Amino acid sequence: MALELSATAEPPGWRAWLGPIRPAFLLLSICCVLLGAAVVHWTRGGVDWQRLGLVMAGALLAHAAVNAFNEWADFQNGLDARTTRTPFSGGSGTLPRHPQLAPYALSLAIAALLLCAAIGVYLLWQEGPALLPLGLSGLALVLSYSFWLVQRPWLCLIAPGLGVGPLMVVGTTLALGAPHSAAAWAASLPPFFLGNGLLLLNQFPDLEADRWAGRRNLPIVYGRRVAAGVYLLLLLAAFAALPLAVLAGWLPVPALLGLLSLPLAVFAGRRVWHAPDRIETLLPAMACNVALNLAMPLLLALGLWLS
């Protein structure tokens, strides 16, 4: 298939060379690292900005690696040829348009992962073994998501949230020299629940293609209606976790700024619940869902900075 496509493939431009890492998707990692930095600012009164830059680079490299591995895997197994892409699902479409870039995508994924690991080793040397469990978990997540986790419905559900929630938020606080704290873990819960919901909703349009490729995510195994219910529970959990953390004293009152993103959740949740099988109706909900995943951690981070 790749050889047949390459005969009519257009020459790749600069966008194609960046395509496998899905640059727009990397904004979520930036928001979550900034949230971790805000926790450190609130608990310790200051942030090492140079170290923060290094942590940000590591997080972006990890996210780029998992995206590139996913692009390569979906092209190799033929899934890309069966997927109807939307702005939020179905991959970037880079490799179907430029199949000659498939080896490059794999090399890019490996290089990004190795650079991320090198940054992790340096931070481990600087901060000690507290980072090791999170670092190893992050590497395992990047390597296994596209090749193993996508066949296990409940692990596939929570893997994205683990990546952008505890691994990024708590990992950032530890890399910046802060000890384990209830504040860090509490701040990581909204991105955890929302990140799971982000990938879950993005699986809705790809149900038939993913089933053909042998994947076993929640929409495939239980249907879109059940998956819609799980999505609503994830939204509820994200918006319940924040006030509960404030009531417990783990986060300050200004952290409740994160609740300003609630209208986005209401809009997305209503659309998903009332029309889980109508993809054209879900597209505005998917756009709103992306905005929610960016807005809530940023508003929560702003509240912590203001504290």
N, C-alpha and C positions, 0 to 999 in steps of 0.2 A: 504493500500500500504506500509506503513512504517513497519507494522508487517511482511509482506511478505519479504521485503528486509532485515530485521534484521536477518532472519534465515541464510542468506548466507553472511552477512556482515563481512568484515575482521576487526580484532582488530584495533582500532585507534592508530596511532603513534603520535608523537609530532606535526607533520605537520597538522594532522587532528584537533587537539585541537586549533591550530591557524587559521585553514582554514576559519571559518565563518567571521573573521574580514578582510580577504583578505589583508595580510600584504604588499604585493607589491604595492597595490593601495594607501597605506598611504603616499607614497613618495610625492604625490601631496600636501598634507596638510603641510608637512615639507617645501616644496618650497614656499608655499604661506605665511606661518608664517615668514619665513626668509625675504620675500619681505616686509612684514609689518615692520619688525625690521629694514630693510634697509631704509625705509621711515623715521622712527624715528631717525636713525643715521644721515640722511641727514638734517632733519629739526631741530634737537635738539643737534646734535654733540656727542651723546653717547647713550648707551643702558644699561639697568639694566639686566645683563645676568641671574641672579637668577630668576628674574621675567619672563624673556623670556623662561626659562626652564619650568616654570609653565604654561605659555600660550601655549607652544608647547604641553605639556601633555594634556591640555584641548582640543586642536584642534584634536590631534590624538585619544582621547577618543570619541569625537563627530563623527569623521569619522568612527572609528571602530564600533560604535553603529549603525549607519545607514547601514553599510555593513552587520552586523550580523542580524539586523531586516530584511533586504532584503533577506538574505540567508534563514532565518526561514520562511518568508512569501512565498517565491517561492517553498520551499519544502512542506509546508502545503497545498497549493492550487494545487499541482500537476504539476506546471510549470517545475520544474527541470526534471521530467520524460520525457518531450517532447522537451527539449532544446538540440540543438547540440552545445556543448561548443567549444569556441575558446580560445586562450590565453588571450583575451581581453573582452570577453562577455560570458553570460550564467552562471555566478556565478563560485564559486570555485569547485563545484562538491563534496564538503565534505559530505553534508547530504545524498545525494543519495548513497554514498559509506558507510556511517556510520549513518544510520537513528537513532540509539540510542543516537546520540549527539544532536538531535533536541531540547529537553528541555534545554540542556546546551547552545545551540546557543541563545535561547531566554533569558536565564538568563544572559548570557554574554552581550547581547545587553542592557538589563535593567541596569546591574551593571555599564557598561561603561557610559551610559547616566547619571546615578546618580552621579558617580564620576566627570563627566564633569560639571554637575550642581553645585556640591559642590565647584569645582574650580571657577566656575563663580560667586558664591555667595561671595567667599573670595575676588576675584578681584573687585567685585562690592563694597564691604565694603572698599577696599583700594582706589578705584579710583572714587567712586561716581556714580550717576545715569546715566551718559552718556552711560555706557555700557548696560544698561537695555534693550533698544529696540532691539539691535543687539543680545543680549543673548537670549531673549525670542523668537526672530525670528529663531535663530539657533535651539533651542529646538523644536519648532513647525515643522521646516523643517525635523529634524531627525525622529520625531514621525509620520509625515504625508506622507513622500515620498513613502514608500512601500505599504501603505494602502489606499491612497486617491489621491495623486498627479499623480500617474501612470495612472489614468483614465481621466486625464484632459490634453489634448495635449500641450497647450501653457504653462501652469504652469509647467508641467513635463519638458518642454524644458528649462525653465530658472532657475529651482530649483537648479541644480548642480552648475551652474555659480554663483548664489547668495551665495551658501555655501562656495565655494573656493575663490570667488572674494570679494565682499564687506564684508561679514560676517567674513571671516578669515583675510583679509588684513587690512581693517579698524578696525575690532575688535582688532587685535594685536596692532595697534598703540594706541588705546584708553587704552588698558590694560597696556601698557608700559608707560602710563602717558602723552601721547601727546594729544592735543585737536583735534577736528575735523579739517581737513585741505583739501584743494583742492588736495594737493599732494597725500594723502592717497586714496581719491576716484579715482583720475586719475590712480594711480598705480593698483587699483583693477579692472580696466576695461579690460585689456588684459586677466587676469585669468577668469573673468566673461564670456567673449565671448568664449574663448577657452574651458573652463569647460563645457559650454553648448554643444559645438561641440563634445567634447570627449564622453559624454554620448549619444548624438544623433547618432553618427556614430556607437557606440557599440550596438545600438538597431537594426541596419540593419540585422545582421544574425539571430536575434531572432524574426523576424516579425510574422511568422506563430504561433510559440509557444505563444508569447505574446498576439496575437489576440485570441487564444483559451482560454487563462486565463482571458480574459475580459479587458485587458489593452487597452488604447487608446492614444498611442503616435503618433508623426508626421508620421513616416513611415507607421503605420497602417492606420491612418485616411486619409492621403493625398498621400501615396505611396512613394516609395524610390526615384523616380525622383525629386519630389517636395522637399523631405527631403534633397536630395543632394544639391539642390539650396540653401536651408536654411543654410546648412553646409558651403557652399562657402561664403555666406553673413556673417556668424559668423567669418570666417577667415579674411575676408576683414575688418570687424569692429575691430577686435583685432589689426591688423597691421595699421589701420588708427588712432586708439585711441592714440597710443604712440607718433607719431610725432605731432599730434594736441595738446597733452598735453604739449609737449616741446615748441611748438610755442606759446602756451598760457602762458608760464612761470610757469606752475604748477609743471613741472619736469625738472631737469637739462639735458643739452645736452648729457652727458655720459649715460643717461638712454636709449638712442637710441641703445645701445648695444643689447637690446632685439630684434632688427630687424635682428640680425645675424641668428636668427632661421627661417627666411623667407623661405630658401630652403626646409625645412621640410614641411612647409605649402603648398608650390607649388607642391611638390611631392604628398602629401596626397590629395590635392584638385583636381589635374588632374585625379588621379585614381578614386576618388569618382564620379566625374562628368561624366567620360566616361564609367564607368561600375558599376552603383549603384546596379544592380541586380546580379552581379557575385561575390559571397562571396569569392571565392578563390583569385580573383583579389583584393578584398578589404582588405585582411589580411595584406599585406605590408603597405597599407595606414593606417590601424588601429594601427600598430606598430609605424609608423611615427607620427601619431597623439598623441600617448602617449608620445613619445620623445619630441614633440613640447610643450605639456602642462607642461613638466618638465623644458625644456630648456629656454623657454621665460621668466617665472618669475625669474629663477635663473640669467639669463643674465641681466635682468632689475635690479634685486637686486644688482648685481655686479657693474653695472653702478652707482647706488646710493651710494654704499659704496665707490667707487673711487672718488665720488664727495666730 
